[in-house]
Amino acid sequence: MSALRQAEVPLPDTPPPALEGRPIARPSLHDEVIARLRDLIVEGRLPAGERIAELEVARSLGISRTPLREALKVLASEGLVELLPGRGAVVKVVTPRDAQDMLVLTGLLEGQAGRLAVVQASDAEIAAILAMHRRMREHYERRERPEYFALNQQVHDAIVAAAHSPTLSMLHGMLRMRMRRIRYIGNHHPQNWAAAMAEHEAFVAALAVRDGERLAALLQEHMANSWPRVSSAVATPADGV
């Protein structure tokens, strides 16, 4: 056996129940742990401002603490977690100013993506986005919130990807990761969810006819309208800023 071959860390004989109700497959351990922790933060099951109990979470996922800590480093780079000396990993608290700034910047990036996408995207790419939107609408009509939210994010990402600008996609991805939890909670109220759905219908219609300026304006308006929806989900800092 090669000395370079890494020994696998054995799973416990009887792993504790996973927080998400299913065990993690070893071949995709790193990516799966990151995705699962990200979902737990987005859905509020790991609350903002609270320390992440590494041993408890690792046991619940049926993994050792090593892959968990590696995943926490990735989430820290995404701005979802803070690694604090003496406290370990803490779910990051987003201030109102942070949230508003990120929404404005996301709107600017998505607006520019919309202008580029109507020129750069193929008919097949646009058709795929329209189909994704239709599936999202079906989840909305069935009130399947997690499934709706996942497709909602994919629609935004697909429009950005259709701009074919790697730099724009990179910047948008960084902001999107940081905003996921707040935007998820922001659609908790039925009226907020209905308004967001109506805005999606409007900007997807603009994409379908390749109206770049209208698409850009609607995407920026969509981000601006997100602030009243998410403001209750944003912690107010002690100084009131």
N, C-alpha and C positions, 0 to 999 in steps of 0.2 A: 504494500500500500504506500502511495506517495506521501512523503512527509508534509507536502503542501496541502494535502486533503484535509478539510476542516471536519472535525467531528460534529455530528448533529446533536443538538441538545434535546434529550428525550422529553416527550410530553408526559405529564402525570398519567398514571393508570386510569384514574377517574377524574377528569378535569371538572372543575365547578361549572355551573351553568353560565354561558356567555351572556353578557348584558343584552346582546342583540338576538339571543336565542339560537345561535348556530356556531359551531366551532370554526376556527380559521384553518384553511388549508395550508400546509407547510410550504408548497412550491411558491406561493405568492405571499408569504408571511409579511415581508416588509411593507409592501404596498397595501395589503389588506389591513394591517394594524393601523397604518396612517389613515386609511379611509374610514375605518370603524371609529377611531378616536375623533376624527373630524366630524363625523355624523353625531356622535354623542355631544360634542360641543355645540354644533349647529342646532340640535334639537333641545338644548338646554338641560340635558341629563347630567352634564358636567357644568355646573353653573359658573357664570362669570365671577371672578374674584376669589374663587375657592381653590384651595390646593388640591391637586390630583393625587389621590391615595394610590401610589404606584403598585404596592403589593396587592391591594384589593382589586384594582382594575386588571392587573396581570392575571390574577387568579380567575377572575370572571371571564377573561378571554381565553384561558387555557394556555397561556404562554409564560415564558420567563420574563424577568424584568429587563433583560438586555434589549430585545427587540422593541419593548415598550419605550425605553429611554431613547433609542434611535429614532423612533417615530416622533417622540416629543421634540427632539431637535429639529425635525422637519417642520412640525407645526409651529415651533418658535420662529423659524425663518419665514413662515407665512403670516406671522403676526397674530396667531390664534392663542398662543401660549407664551408665557414669560417664564424663563428659568432664573429663579432668584436664589442667591446664596443663603443657605440655611433654611430655606422653605421648599426647595425643590421646584416642581412645575406648578404654575398657577394659571388658570384660564384667564386670558387677558380681558380687562375691562375696557370697553371702547367708550370714550367720552363723547358728548354731543358734538363738540367741535370736530373731533376725528371723523365721526360719522358723516357730518355735513360736508366736510372737505372731500371725503372719499366718494360721496354721492355725486358731487359736482364734477370731480375728475373723471369718474366712471361715465357720467353723461357726456362729457367732452370726447372721451375716447370712443364711446359707442356711436356718438354722432358722426365722428370722422370715419369710423368703420362703415357706417351706413352709406356715406357718400362714396366710399371706395367700393363697397360690395356691389352696388348696382352697376358698376362699370366692370369690375374684375371677375365677379362670380359667373360661373357657367349656369345655363338653364337647369342642369341637373342639381347643382348646389342649391339653387333657390327652391326648386321643387322639393328637395329633401327638407329644407327649413319649413316650408309650408306644411309638409306631411307631419313633421315634428310638432308643429303648432296645433294641428288638428287632433293629434293624440293627447296633447296637453289639455285641450278644450274638453275632451272626453273625460279625462280625470277630474277636471273642474266640475263638470256636470254631475259626476258621481261622488263629488266631495272627497276625493282620494288625495288628501293634501300632500303627503310625502312624495307620491308619484308625480303629482302636478308640479311640485316645487323642483324636482329633479329635472323634468323636461323644460320647465321655465328657464332654468339656468343654462340648459343645453341650447335653447333657442338663442339666447343672448350670445353664448360662446360661438355658436355656428355663424351668426351674423358677423362677429369679429373675425372669425377664421376666413370667411368669404371675402374679406378685404385683402387677403394675401399680403399682410404686412407683419412679419415676424416680430418686429419691435413693438408694434401696437398690441399684438396678441400677448406678448410677455408682460407689458405694463398692466393690461386689462386683467390678466390672470392673477397677478399679485393683489390687486385691489379686490377682485371678486372673492378670493379666498377669505380675506379679512372681513368682508361684508356679509358672508353667507348666513351666519347665525342671526344677525339683526334683520336681514330681509326675510328670512324664514318666519321669525316671530311676528314681523310686521303684517303678515297676511292672516293672522289669527282671527281678526274680526271679519265677519261676513261682508260688511260694506267695503272694507279695504280690499278684500279678495276680489269682489265683483269689479271694483274700479280698476284694479291691476289687470284683470282679464280683459276688460274693455279696451284698455290702452294697448295691450298686446294685439288685439284684433286690428286696431287702427294701424300700428306700425308694420305689422305683417302684410296688411293690404297695400301699403306704400311700397314695401319690398317687392311684392308680386308684380307691380307695374313699373318697377325700376325708377321710382321717383326719389332720387337721392336726397334732395333738399328737404322734402317732406319727411322722409324716413329719419334724417338726422334730427330735425326739429322734434319729432315725436319721441325719439329715443331719449333726447335730452329732457324733454318734458316728463317722460316716464320716470327718469331718475330724480328730477326735482320734486315730483309728486310723491316719491317714496319717503321723503323726510317726515311728513305728518303721520305716515303709516308706521314708521319705525321708531319715532321719537320716544314712545312709551317703553320701548325695549332697550333704550340706551341709558346706562347708569348716569346719574347726575353727579359730577364730582363735587367734593366738599367746598371748593371755592366758588361754585356756581357758574364757572366759565362754560 
